Every structure is written in structure tokens, then in C-alpha cells.
């Protein structure tokens, strides 16, 4: 029977990157051993924002240094200038039409391909700047993305033959906001389009801690919600959702670079508050 433990890092935009980094830093403030245990998890699963954080914490840079980078000014992030409500409306329209899940995701993939955005090279430079190192770690890092043509989930890891920067960029390619990422002859979009957490990617693990930069009651367009997906996961699981103070810090647009620092600071405060519960869970 497996004894592997996973740390699953969910999507949530720039706010999510800041919050997840802050949560881990806050846990380290209260219990350094617990934080080291989380960072040393056998498996790291990252979706969208979570792919960035997973790649960061599996680098050689310390958590303290990562938090300092997250809260430093200025940053390399760029504002996509998108209307979140308009993007959501596009998704809802695509999903309202009949068809299987992959067909709905294919429709969203076409939106991703057809919407004018910054160039792939411009976006890639942003991802490069986010990551302290651009090579895959020895740790088992699994990054999710969606094939725009097939609507199928793809999981990149060190054996995929894909550059780490490209894998993270693909997982973070929000349709209608950032360009799909070209890898070989395929184009990929944000792994969070179909699930914020993709718990099934850690199906070989017996224990999982899941960090979700969203409300526990937040709905999901394709499932009964992230909380329900986590509850249905077969492993022994502890989920940490953003609390009211953190949600307030995110602001109205989680893709706005201005939310980066407030989200990290709120995450650190929440991390301190949840540290005891995480410590007890991992004991």
C-alpha cells in the first residue's frame, strides 16, 4: 500500500500564487518542521497558479527567499487588461452548448486560439522570471494543462521531454487572457479550465494537503465544485481554502498584478492560523 504524500496546489491567478506562497510561509513561522514536511512531499501537483508555486518550492531557493520575491516591488508581471466577467461569460456560453466534457473544453480551446493576446514569447518571459530555476527538480512534480484541440487533460513531468518553463506557461495559459502555449505540434491552455485541483493526478498517494485560493463554496463549471472533488478523493486529505480575510485581499480580479502583495501577506497570516491544524494532520 502506498505511503506517498502529495501537496496539491490549486489555480487562482496572480492572487493564488501570492496566497499559496504566503500560506506556506505562515506555516513555517509557526512550525518550521511542518513547512519542511509540506515542501518535501513525495508528489507536487500544480495547476495554473499552483504550477508556478510547485515549480518555485521545488527549486533550491528557500521559502523565505520565495516569499521575499513575491512581496518585492517591482515585479515582472504584466496586466492582461481583461474583463473577468466577460471572460467568464465566454466560458459559460461554450459550456451551455450540448456535448461531452471534452467537447466543451474544445470549444473553450477555440476561444483561446481565436482571442488576440500578447505574443507567446512575451508571456514566456513572464513565466521565466517567476521561476528561480528552469530545470525539472528531482522531486516528483506534476503539472496539468489542457490540449486545446482535444480537450484532454495532459500531465507534464520530468519524463515528458518538455521544458519546465513551457509546462508552467501552458498550465497558466488562461483562455481569452494569455496565448495558448505551443509544445511540439500541439497548443495547450490552462489546466484549471476543467478543475482547479485535479486530485486524480495524485491518485497514487495515500495522503494529501490541498491549498485552494478560493472559497470552499466556490462553484465549478464542470463539477459539483472543488470542495466536492476533494471530498471525493480517495486519499486522506486536508484542504485549506482561502478565508474571508484572504478573499478580501485578492480583490475583484485575481489576474491583476496589484493583488500580488496583499494576497501574499494575507496568505501568510492565514498560514499562521492554520499551522496547528496542518501539523496535527501530518503527525
Backbone bond lengths (Angstrom), bond angles and torsions (degrees), N, CA, C in turn:
res aa  C-N    CA-C-N  psi(-1)  N-CA   C-N-CA  omega(-1)  CA-C   N-CA-C  phi
1 X - - - 1.465 - - 1.527 108.94 -
2 X 1.350 115.95 136.60 1.449 120.03 -177.28 1.526 112.09 -65.75
3 X 1.308 115.32 145.65 1.467 120.81 174.12 1.529 110.02 -119.63
4 X 1.316 115.79 11.10 1.459 119.45 -176.38 1.524 111.43 -67.84
5 X 1.335 115.07 145.85 1.461 121.06 178.95 1.525 109.10 -117.65
6 X 1.327 115.98 139.28 1.461 121.49 -179.36 1.518 111.02 -114.30
7 X 1.318 115.24 148.35 1.457 123.09 165.27 1.520 105.63 -114.63
8 X 1.336 115.84 116.15 1.460 121.94 -177.04 1.524 108.64 -106.68
9 X 1.327 115.97 122.62 1.457 122.23 -175.34 1.524 108.83 -113.62
10 X 1.318 115.96 118.04 1.456 121.88 -171.92 1.518 112.57 -85.28
11 X 1.331 114.84 170.36 1.453 121.60 176.64 1.514 111.85 -79.93
12 X 1.338 115.82 162.05 1.459 119.27 179.97 1.515 113.98 168.53
13 X 1.347 117.04 22.72 1.453 120.00 175.93 1.523 113.28 69.68
14 X 1.318 114.57 -164.23 1.464 120.38 178.69 1.527 110.69 -61.96
15 X 1.336 115.43 -35.22 1.467 119.36 176.14 1.519 110.44 -60.49
16 X 1.328 116.49 -40.61 1.457 120.93 -179.11 1.519 112.78 -65.25
17 X 1.335 116.19 -40.00 1.471 119.67 177.41 1.524 109.85 -60.31
18 X 1.327 115.50 -47.89 1.459 119.42 -179.54 1.519 112.30 -62.96
19 X 1.324 116.18 -45.31 1.463 120.86 -176.40 1.522 111.82 -64.88
20 X 1.334 117.06 -45.87 1.465 119.61 -178.76 1.521 111.32 -64.50
21 X 1.327 116.49 -40.44 1.462 119.55 176.03 1.525 110.01 -62.61
22 X 1.327 115.68 -41.65 1.456 120.31 179.14 1.516 113.00 -65.69
23 X 1.326 117.48 -42.40 1.467 120.89 178.03 1.527 110.10 -55.93
24 X 1.315 116.49 -49.06 1.462 120.19 -178.81 1.520 111.24 -64.00
25 X 1.336 115.94 -38.78 1.480 119.20 178.66 1.525 110.76 -66.72
26 X 1.323 117.18 -39.54 1.459 120.61 178.89 1.520 112.22 -66.35
27 X 1.334 116.84 -38.61 1.463 120.21 175.93 1.532 109.58 -62.70
28 X 1.325 116.45 -40.00 1.470 120.31 178.66 1.522 111.92 -64.61
29 X 1.337 116.85 -31.57 1.465 119.84 177.56 1.519 110.96 -60.56
30 X 1.326 115.82 -40.46 1.463 121.25 -175.50 1.518 112.92 -90.88
31 X 1.336 116.21 -36.04 1.456 120.08 -176.72 1.525 110.15 -146.39
32 X 1.327 117.56 87.89 1.468 120.59 -179.67 1.530 113.13 -55.64
33 X 1.326 117.06 -36.30 1.469 119.80 -179.69 1.523 111.28 -65.12
34 X 1.334 116.18 -39.05 1.460 119.59 179.21 1.524 110.31 -65.48
35 X 1.320 116.33 -43.03 1.457 119.69 178.46 1.525 111.20 -61.86
36 X 1.332 116.76 -42.61 1.468 119.48 178.44 1.520 110.79 -62.64
37 X 1.321 116.66 -36.93 1.450 120.49 178.24 1.526 111.31 -64.23
38 X 1.332 116.64 -41.50 1.472 120.30 178.15 1.524 110.88 -65.44
39 X 1.319 116.49 -47.75 1.458 120.14 -178.85 1.528 111.30 -63.11
40 X 1.321 116.48 -29.44 1.454 121.04 -179.25 1.510 114.17 -92.44
41 X 1.318 118.06 16.13 1.469 121.75 179.52 1.532 110.68 -53.20
42 X 1.327 115.95 147.06 1.461 120.27 -178.32 1.523 111.90 -61.89
43 X 1.339 115.36 -35.53 1.465 121.08 -177.26 1.522 109.03 -130.52
44 X 1.328 116.50 134.41 1.460 122.67 172.10 1.526 107.42 -114.17
45 X 1.331 116.39 123.98 1.461 121.07 176.03 1.521 107.88 -113.15
46 X 1.321 117.06 123.21 1.453 120.70 -178.75 1.510 112.23 -124.76
47 X 1.319 115.90 129.80 1.462 121.95 176.29 1.519 109.07 -122.01
48 X 1.325 116.74 126.33 1.455 122.82 177.42 1.537 109.82 54.56
49 X 1.334 118.44 -119.69 1.467 120.03 177.92 1.520 110.98 -51.87
50 X 1.323 116.00 -38.95 1.459 120.56 -179.66 1.511 113.38 -63.15
51 X 1.348 117.47 -27.75 1.465 119.30 177.38 1.520 110.40 -67.32
52 X 1.328 116.55 -37.00 1.467 120.73 176.51 1.519 110.54 -62.59
53 X 1.340 116.24 -49.64 1.459 120.20 -177.25 1.524 110.72 -65.58
54 X 1.330 117.33 -40.19 1.466 120.37 178.87 1.523 111.14 -61.45
55 X 1.331 116.23 -41.77 1.465 119.62 178.32 1.530 111.12 -68.25
56 X 1.315 116.77 -35.24 1.467 120.24 179.77 1.520 111.74 -67.69
57 X 1.337 117.01 -48.45 1.467 119.48 -174.00 1.525 112.33 -74.20
58 X 1.345 117.57 -16.59 1.465 119.87 176.64 1.525 111.45 -92.34
59 X 1.328 116.08 3.66 1.470 120.50 174.08 1.531 109.00 -82.64
60 X 1.317 116.45 -179.25 1.468 120.36 179.60 1.521 112.62 -83.85
61 X 1.347 117.77 -4.03 1.459 120.66 -179.37 1.527 109.95 -76.24
62 X 1.312 116.97 140.44 1.460 121.41 -178.13 1.524 110.75 -71.63
63 X 1.324 116.09 158.74 1.459 121.30 176.95 1.530 110.52 -60.95
64 X 1.317 116.37 -38.57 1.459 120.46 178.42 1.528 110.66 -60.32
65 X 1.330 115.76 -44.66 1.460 120.00 179.95 1.525 111.39 -67.42
66 X 1.317 117.00 -37.40 1.464 120.52 178.43 1.520 110.92 -63.80
67 X 1.329 116.38 -40.66 1.466 119.71 178.78 1.527 110.24 -66.61
68 X 1.310 116.99 -39.75 1.461 119.95 178.34 1.534 110.71 -63.42
69 X 1.332 116.69 -39.89 1.466 119.86 176.63 1.533 110.38 -63.14
70 X 1.315 115.00 -39.00 1.458 119.86 -176.74 1.533 112.01 -66.94
71 X 1.305 116.77 -33.33 1.465 120.39 -176.17 1.524 112.99 -100.18
72 X 1.325 117.58 3.18 1.464 120.95 -179.79 1.525 110.52 -79.97
73 X 1.294 114.96 153.01 1.462 121.70 173.37 1.531 108.65 -122.74
74 X 1.336 119.52 145.35 1.471 125.43 -5.84 1.521 110.47 -80.68
75 X 1.337 116.39 179.79 1.456 120.96 177.28 1.525 109.14 -123.71
76 X 1.312 115.37 170.18 1.475 120.77 179.57 1.525 112.05 -89.66
77 X 1.336 117.08 -0.87 1.466 120.21 -178.17 1.533 110.52 -66.11
78 X 1.320 115.57 148.18 1.459 120.95 176.68 1.518 109.24 -120.94
79 X 1.306 115.53 148.24 1.459 121.65 -178.83 1.524 109.11 -86.43
80 X 1.340 118.43 119.42 1.465 119.78 -179.21 1.523 112.74 -71.92
81 X 1.323 116.62 -15.21 1.451 120.06 178.41 1.511 114.02 64.15
82 X 1.328 116.82 31.83 1.463 120.22 -177.47 1.524 110.66 -96.68
83 X 1.312 114.65 156.41 1.461 122.71 173.66 1.527 106.88 -93.56
84 X 1.330 116.61 109.19 1.462 120.55 -176.75 1.528 111.39 -57.55
85 X 1.323 117.32 -39.60 1.461 120.41 179.81 1.525 110.93 -64.28
86 X 1.327 116.91 -38.92 1.462 120.31 179.72 1.525 111.06 -66.82
87 X 1.342 116.20 -40.60 1.465 120.21 178.11 1.533 109.82 -63.84
88 X 1.325 116.40 -43.33 1.471 120.63 178.83 1.519 110.84 -60.85
89 X 1.335 116.91 -39.20 1.464 121.03 179.96 1.531 110.73 -63.68
90 X 1.341 116.70 -38.88 1.462 119.78 177.22 1.526 111.06 -60.82
91 X 1.347 115.98 -44.08 1.456 120.33 179.82 1.527 111.06 -62.99
92 X 1.332 115.94 -45.39 1.455 120.26 -177.73 1.516 111.33 -61.88
93 X 1.332 116.58 -38.45 1.464 120.33 177.02 1.517 111.03 -63.15
94 X 1.335 115.98 -43.73 1.462 120.28 179.70 1.517 111.79 -64.16
95 X 1.318 116.31 -35.44 1.457 120.81 -177.40 1.517 113.08 -81.10
96 X 1.326 116.37 -21.75 1.465 119.96 -177.45 1.518 111.83 -72.02
97 X 1.305 117.44 -23.87 1.457 120.70 179.12 1.525 109.71 -72.74
98 X 1.332 117.19 149.72 1.472 120.15 -177.08 1.525 112.14 -66.99
99 X 1.315 115.58 159.72 1.457 120.37 176.61 1.510 112.27 139.16
100 X 1.322 115.19 168.89 1.458 121.56 176.34 1.530 109.93 -72.99
101 X 1.318 115.85 167.59 1.460 120.73 -178.72 1.521 111.43 -54.88
102 X 1.343 116.94 -45.93 1.465 118.81 -177.73 1.526 111.10 -63.79
103 X 1.326 117.88 -32.87 1.463 120.24 177.73 1.530 110.61 -66.62
104 X 1.314 116.72 -40.71 1.460 120.60 177.91 1.533 110.48 -63.93
105 X 1.333 115.25 -41.14 1.463 119.26 179.36 1.532 111.12 -68.74
106 X 1.324 116.87 -32.33 1.463 119.39 174.74 1.523 110.98 -62.93
107 X 1.346 116.00 -38.69 1.466 119.06 178.31 1.529 110.56 -64.42
108 X 1.339 115.83 -41.12 1.460 118.87 176.47 1.528 110.08 -66.04
109 X 1.327 116.00 -35.30 1.462 120.00 176.29 1.521 111.87 -60.34
110 X 1.322 116.79 -38.44 1.464 119.65 178.05 1.527 110.79 -66.99
111 X 1.341 115.99 -36.18 1.466 119.20 174.85 1.527 109.58 -61.16
112 X 1.320 115.87 -44.62 1.465 120.86 179.92 1.524 111.18 -59.69
113 X 1.324 116.48 -41.68 1.457 121.25 -177.75 1.527 112.48 -72.88
114 X 1.331 116.87 -31.85 1.468 121.27 -172.83 1.527 114.23 -90.94
115 X 1.336 117.53 -16.18 1.464 120.42 -175.55 1.527 110.99 -84.36
116 X 1.337 118.08 126.32 1.474 120.32 177.73 1.538 110.53 -65.33
117 X 1.306 116.54 133.61 1.471 122.70 177.80 1.523 107.99 -142.69
118 X 1.320 115.99 -175.74 1.462 119.45 170.49 1.522 108.49 -64.01
119 X 1.323 116.65 162.67 1.452 120.65 179.53 1.520 112.71 -69.92
120 X 1.329 115.52 157.73 1.465 119.83 179.33 1.527 111.74 -58.45
121 X 1.329 116.98 -38.93 1.468 119.87 -177.86 1.519 111.26 -65.19
122 X 1.332 116.28 -37.82 1.466 120.17 178.13 1.520 110.47 -63.83
123 X 1.309 116.05 -46.97 1.460 120.59 179.99 1.530 111.41 -65.31
124 X 1.324 116.56 -37.82 1.461 119.85 -179.19 1.522 111.27 -62.51
125 X 1.320 116.72 -36.03 1.475 119.47 178.90 1.528 111.61 -64.10
126 X 1.333 116.29 -32.74 1.465 120.13 176.14 1.533 109.95 -64.59
127 X 1.326 116.08 -45.56 1.470 120.36 -179.71 1.524 110.05 -65.65
128 X 1.319 117.56 -41.38 1.469 120.86 177.35 1.528 111.00 -56.05
129 X 1.331 115.94 -42.35 1.462 120.39 -178.59 1.522 111.65 -69.23
130 X 1.329 117.44 -29.45 1.462 120.38 178.80 1.525 112.17 -67.96
131 X 1.332 116.34 -34.52 1.468 120.35 -170.72 1.527 110.95 -94.21
132 X 1.317 117.58 124.17 1.472 120.52 179.40 1.520 111.90 -64.30
133 X 1.333 116.73 -31.39 1.470 122.35 179.97 1.525 108.48 -135.38
134 X 1.325 115.82 148.60 1.464 120.10 -173.88 1.522 113.48 -111.67
135 X 1.313 116.45 18.57 1.466 120.26 176.86 1.530 108.82 -116.73
136 X 1.320 115.23 153.01 1.462 119.53 -179.83 1.521 110.24 -66.33
137 X 1.327 117.92 140.52 1.466 120.82 179.41 1.526 111.17 -78.76
138 X 1.312 115.56 167.92 1.473 119.42 173.13 1.530 110.50 -69.04
139 X 1.312 116.93 -28.87 1.461 122.07 178.62 1.532 110.24 -62.50
140 X 1.321 117.28 151.57 1.463 122.79 -178.88 1.531 109.42 -77.22
141 X 1.320 116.19 93.99 1.457 123.60 -178.54 1.524 109.37 -103.62
142 X 1.337 116.32 125.80 1.460 122.16 -177.88 1.528 109.23 -122.69
143 X 1.319 116.39 122.21 1.462 122.52 -174.47 1.520 110.14 -118.67
144 X 1.328 116.50 130.54 1.463 120.89 -174.45 1.522 112.48 -100.12
145 X 1.326 115.34 145.79 1.460 122.65 174.00 1.529 107.65 -151.74
146 X 1.336 115.83 169.66 1.456 121.58 179.38 1.519 109.02 -120.61
147 X 1.327 116.61 131.36 1.458 122.16 175.11 1.523 108.15 -72.30
148 X 1.330 117.88 120.75 1.464 120.66 -175.26 1.527 112.26 -64.88
149 X 1.330 117.59 -29.27 1.464 120.70 -176.39 1.522 112.68 -81.24
150 X 1.323 116.56 -38.37 1.473 120.12 -175.31 1.517 113.29 -101.55
151 X 1.341 117.70 -19.15 1.456 121.04 -175.22 1.510 113.32 73.31
152 X 1.323 117.38 12.83 1.461 121.55 -176.26 1.524 111.64 -93.64
153 X 1.327 115.04 147.64 1.459 121.79 175.77 1.518 109.76 -72.45
154 X 1.335 115.30 136.40 1.457 121.95 174.98 1.523 107.43 -124.20
155 X 1.312 116.47 135.96 1.465 121.10 178.16 1.525 108.28 -115.09
156 X 1.319 115.58 115.89 1.461 121.39 178.44 1.529 109.40 -91.93
157 X 1.328 115.51 139.81 1.460 120.80 171.79 1.519 108.15 -145.79
158 X 1.311 116.31 -172.20 1.467 119.94 -173.95 1.519 113.09 -64.88
159 X 1.333 117.05 -17.39 1.463 120.44 -179.29 1.525 112.74 -93.77
160 X 1.331 117.55 1.62 1.467 120.63 -174.09 1.526 113.31 -80.59
161 X 1.330 117.25 -14.09 1.449 119.26 -176.77 1.512 113.31 73.32
162 X 1.326 116.46 23.99 1.461 123.17 -177.42 1.524 108.72 -115.57
163 X 1.314 117.08 136.35 1.455 121.74 177.19 1.528 109.57 -60.31
164 X 1.328 116.99 138.67 1.468 120.85 -178.22 1.524 111.05 -58.89
165 X 1.318 118.14 -41.99 1.464 120.69 -179.57 1.529 110.03 -60.75
166 X 1.322 117.32 -42.27 1.467 120.62 179.56 1.528 111.28 -66.26
167 X 1.328 117.07 -38.84 1.465 120.29 178.98 1.519 110.82 -62.54
168 X 1.334 116.98 -46.07 1.465 121.14 179.32 1.528 110.28 -66.27
169 X 1.334 117.01 -42.43 1.462 120.22 178.79 1.521 110.90 -60.42
170 X 1.325 117.48 -40.24 1.465 121.24 178.71 1.521 110.49 -63.92
171 X 1.315 116.79 -44.75 1.458 121.02 -178.82 1.519 111.73 -65.01
172 X 1.339 117.21 -25.14 1.467 122.28 -177.03 1.532 113.22 -100.23
173 X 1.333 118.02 6.83 1.460 121.61 -174.33 1.527 110.78 -82.11
174 X 1.316 116.80 79.37 1.464 122.49 -179.05 1.526 109.42 -61.35
175 X 1.337 118.57 122.60 1.472 120.81 -179.13 1.525 111.77 -59.39
176 X 1.322 115.68 137.03 1.448 120.32 179.41 1.512 113.84 79.92
177 X 1.331 116.52 -1.94 1.459 121.90 -177.36 1.525 111.32 -123.10
178 X 1.335 115.03 -50.59 1.463 122.00 179.38 1.522 109.56 -123.09
179 X 1.313 118.00 155.79 1.469 119.70 -177.05 1.523 112.15 -71.42
180 X 1.337 117.57 142.26 1.464 118.77 170.07 1.528 109.48 -57.29
181 X 1.313 116.20 151.88 1.465 121.14 -174.42 1.525 109.83 -100.15
182 X 1.309 115.08 129.99 1.462 121.23 179.56 1.521 109.77 -87.01
183 X 1.323 115.86 122.07 1.462 122.24 175.03 1.526 106.16 -131.92
184 X 1.317 116.65 112.27 1.460 119.92 -172.41 1.517 109.57 64.66
185 X 1.334 116.10 -127.32 1.462 120.20 178.56 1.524 112.35 -104.73
186 X 1.354 116.99 17.97 1.462 121.84 -178.84 1.519 109.77 -114.20
187 X 1.329 116.24 158.68 1.471 122.62 174.13 1.524 107.40 -121.46
188 X 1.311 116.28 136.22 1.460 121.14 -174.38 1.527 110.79 -124.27
189 X 1.355 114.92 149.48 1.462 120.91 177.14 1.526 109.48 -127.52
190 X 1.297 114.52 176.52 1.462 125.02 -174.42 1.529 113.10 -46.95
191 X 1.335 115.47 126.97 1.458 119.61 177.45 1.507 113.65 -65.60
192 X 1.352 116.39 -20.66 1.453 120.52 -178.29 1.516 114.12 -77.73
193 X 1.321 118.68 -3.20 1.462 120.80 -179.62 1.525 110.92 -62.55
194 X 1.332 117.35 -38.09 1.467 120.10 -178.02 1.521 113.47 -99.30
195 X 1.319 117.89 -24.22 1.463 121.92 177.22 1.514 108.42 -163.17
196 X 1.316 115.73 139.41 1.460 120.07 178.61 1.521 112.16 -76.93
197 X 1.341 116.52 -21.83 1.465 119.44 -171.87 1.527 114.90 -121.74
198 X 1.327 117.98 -31.60 1.469 121.78 -179.44 1.531 111.37 48.84
199 X 1.318 115.85 55.89 1.467 119.81 -178.22 1.530 112.85 -59.02
200 X 1.332 117.28 -29.55 1.462 120.05 -178.16 1.525 112.37 -61.76
201 X 1.336 117.12 -21.69 1.463 120.49 178.63 1.531 110.19 -66.35
202 X 1.324 117.38 -21.11 1.469 121.93 177.90 1.528 110.90 -105.71
203 X 1.318 117.09 29.33 1.464 121.04 -175.92 1.519 113.21 -63.14
204 X 1.322 118.02 -18.82 1.460 121.08 179.81 1.521 112.61 -87.73
205 X 1.330 117.24 7.62 1.461 121.58 -178.55 1.528 110.85 -106.05
206 X 1.321 115.58 147.15 1.464 121.02 -179.54 1.515 112.30 -91.27
207 X 1.330 116.90 -21.76 1.460 122.24 -175.89 1.520 108.42 -139.37
208 X 1.339 115.84 143.17 1.461 118.82 179.33 1.523 110.78 -147.25
209 X 1.321 115.84 138.71 1.457 122.66 167.42 1.527 105.98 -108.27
210 X 1.338 116.33 130.96 1.457 121.35 -176.00 1.527 108.79 -120.48
211 X 1.330 117.00 126.14 1.454 122.04 176.83 1.525 108.60 -106.40
212 X 1.336 116.50 121.80 1.464 122.02 -173.83 1.525 110.14 -125.67
213 X 1.335 118.56 109.36 1.463 120.61 179.48 1.529 112.38 -80.35
214 X 1.309 114.75 60.46 1.468 121.87 -179.89 1.517 107.92 -159.44
215 X 1.313 115.89 166.34 1.460 120.70 176.39 1.521 110.67 -69.17
216 X 1.320 116.00 148.29 1.461 120.03 177.72 1.523 111.25 -62.02
217 X 1.317 117.67 -26.01 1.460 121.57 -178.51 1.525 112.99 -93.29
218 X 1.336 117.55 3.26 1.463 120.19 -178.07 1.525 110.41 -61.34
219 X 1.340 117.85 131.30 1.463 120.32 -178.79 1.517 111.92 -76.15
220 X 1.308 116.21 162.46 1.464 122.44 174.74 1.519 107.60 -123.63
221 X 1.328 118.14 138.17 1.465 119.69 -177.39 1.518 114.20 -68.72
222 X 1.326 118.23 -22.93 1.454 120.31 -173.97 1.527 114.39 -111.75
223 X 1.312 117.46 -15.76 1.461 120.24 -176.80 1.517 108.73 -132.25
224 X 1.305 116.07 -171.17 1.460 120.63 177.67 1.531 111.16 -80.23
225 X 1.318 117.16 1.54 1.447 121.08 178.46 1.513 111.52 122.08
226 X 1.340 114.78 159.48 1.459 120.37 -178.10 1.517 111.83 -62.25
227 X 1.333 116.73 -41.07 1.468 119.86 179.96 1.520 111.14 -60.49
228 X 1.339 116.63 -40.51 1.463 120.19 179.69 1.529 111.13 -67.86
229 X 1.326 116.62 -38.41 1.464 119.57 177.86 1.529 110.55 -62.78
230 X 1.320 116.49 -43.17 1.463 120.15 179.58 1.522 110.62 -66.10
231 X 1.335 115.82 -41.51 1.468 119.76 -179.96 1.530 111.53 -62.61
232 X 1.324 116.09 -31.60 1.456 120.29 -179.15 1.514 114.25 -86.39
233 X 1.332 116.74 -2.51 1.462 121.02 179.64 1.522 109.16 -70.05
234 X 1.305 117.18 138.94 1.461 120.59 -173.16 1.513 115.00 -72.11
235 X 1.323 117.98 -19.83 1.458 120.37 -177.54 1.527 111.40 -80.10
236 X 1.315 115.30 161.97 1.467 121.44 170.51 1.527 106.04 -70.61
237 X 1.326 116.63 121.55 1.465 119.67 -166.33 1.515 112.37 -133.99
238 X 1.334 115.34 140.68 1.459 122.10 169.65 1.519 107.78 -120.56
239 X 1.329 116.86 123.39 1.459 121.52 179.13 1.524 109.56 -108.79
240 X 1.317 116.12 134.94 1.457 122.42 174.14 1.526 107.40 -114.00
241 X 1.323 116.41 111.36 1.454 122.62 177.12 1.525 109.49 -97.24
242 X 1.318 116.26 155.61 1.463 120.39 177.34 1.519 109.95 -63.45
243 X 1.326 116.64 133.15 1.458 120.43 178.02 1.532 109.73 -86.66
244 X 1.322 116.34 179.51 1.470 120.35 -174.32 1.524 112.61 -59.89
245 X 1.327 116.71 -40.25 1.460 120.07 -179.59 1.529 110.80 -63.99
246 X 1.321 116.20 -40.56 1.463 119.93 178.87 1.524 110.94 -68.44
247 X 1.324 116.65 -43.51 1.465 119.85 179.20 1.520 110.95 -59.39
248 X 1.322 116.66 -38.34 1.454 120.84 177.92 1.529 110.51 -64.85
249 X 1.320 116.95 -38.65 1.462 121.32 -179.51 1.526 111.72 -66.99
250 X 1.331 117.60 -29.34 1.463 120.88 -179.53 1.530 111.33 -62.60
251 X 1.339 116.72 -33.80 1.455 119.75 -177.04 1.521 111.55 77.26
252 X 1.341 117.19 -173.17 1.464 120.83 -173.88 1.524 114.69 -77.49
253 X 1.329 116.74 -17.20 1.467 119.28 -175.48 1.520 110.29 -134.55
254 X 1.345 118.23 103.78 1.470 120.46 -177.00 1.523 113.55 -69.84
255 X 1.339 117.73 -6.50 1.460 121.01 178.07 1.525 112.72 -95.88
256 X 1.309 117.01 -4.17 1.459 122.13 -179.42 1.528 109.54 -78.12
257 X 1.319 118.81 121.42 1.475 120.35 -178.72 1.521 113.92 -55.83
258 X 1.335 117.78 -22.11 1.466 119.68 -179.13 1.525 112.78 -67.43
259 X 1.344 117.77 -16.65 1.468 119.96 -179.96 1.524 112.18 -86.33
260 X 1.324 116.81 -4.39 1.463 121.53 -172.78 1.526 112.46 -59.41
261 X 1.329 116.95 -53.70 1.462 120.77 -176.25 1.528 111.86 -71.62
262 X 1.345 120.16 -49.02 1.466 119.05 178.55 1.527 113.12 -57.15
263 X 1.326 117.23 -36.26 1.470 120.32 179.98 1.521 111.04 -67.24
264 X 1.326 116.56 -39.85 1.465 120.16 179.13 1.522 111.07 -66.30
265 X 1.311 116.91 -42.36 1.465 120.38 -179.70 1.528 111.03 -66.42
266 X 1.335 116.62 -41.74 1.470 119.71 177.94 1.514 110.59 -66.06
267 X 1.333 116.86 -38.48 1.459 120.25 177.35 1.518 111.87 -62.04
268 X 1.328 116.34 -39.82 1.467 119.22 179.60 1.522 110.89 -63.46
269 X 1.329 116.80 -42.27 1.464 119.81 178.01 1.526 110.76 -63.73
270 X 1.326 117.17 -42.61 1.470 119.12 178.62 1.525 110.73 -67.35
271 X 1.334 116.65 -36.61 1.457 119.95 177.55 1.515 112.28 -58.49
272 X 1.324 116.10 -38.98 1.462 119.63 176.88 1.524 110.96 -63.82
273 X 1.347 115.46 -37.09 1.469 119.28 -178.01 1.528 112.62 -72.62
274 X 1.328 117.59 -29.96 1.471 119.59 -176.58 1.520 112.54 -98.10
275 X 1.322 117.73 -2.68 1.462 120.70 -174.17 1.531 112.52 -56.69
276 X 1.325 116.41 -42.46 1.478 119.21 -177.99 1.520 111.27 -63.49
277 X 1.332 117.38 -40.68 1.461 121.01 -179.43 1.528 110.51 -66.90
278 X 1.318 117.29 -39.46 1.471 120.16 178.32 1.519 110.30 -67.33
279 X 1.333 116.12 -41.09 1.463 120.47 178.20 1.521 110.87 -59.98
280 X 1.323 116.04 -44.84 1.468 120.45 179.61 1.533 110.62 -63.64
281 X 1.327 116.58 -40.74 1.461 120.43 -178.72 1.520 111.38 -63.18
282 X 1.327 116.80 -39.30 1.463 120.65 -176.62 1.523 113.55 -83.54
283 X 1.327 116.38 -9.46 1.464 119.31 -176.60 1.524 111.94 -64.88
